Amino acid sequence: MDNKKRAQSGMEYIILLCAFIVVLIVFLSPGGVMHNSILGQVNKAVDQIGTMAEETNFLNFEVEY
């Protein structure tokens, strides 16, 4: 009976490992939730930098040599 219990425990660990790998693939794949979220945040930051650069008038700065 001990062997059956040990085999069941081993199978449970294998199933748990497979589920974990599937979750990683879903979240970290190029079309996944995490990838899209990170990409959206990076694009948002770059857009904000572009907006600030467009609003800055670089002709008014005095350069001292």
Secondary structure, DSSP 8 states (H G I E B T S, - for coil): -HHHHHHHHHHHHHHHHHHHHHHHHHHHSTTSHHHHHHHHHHHHHHHHHHHHHHH--GGG-----
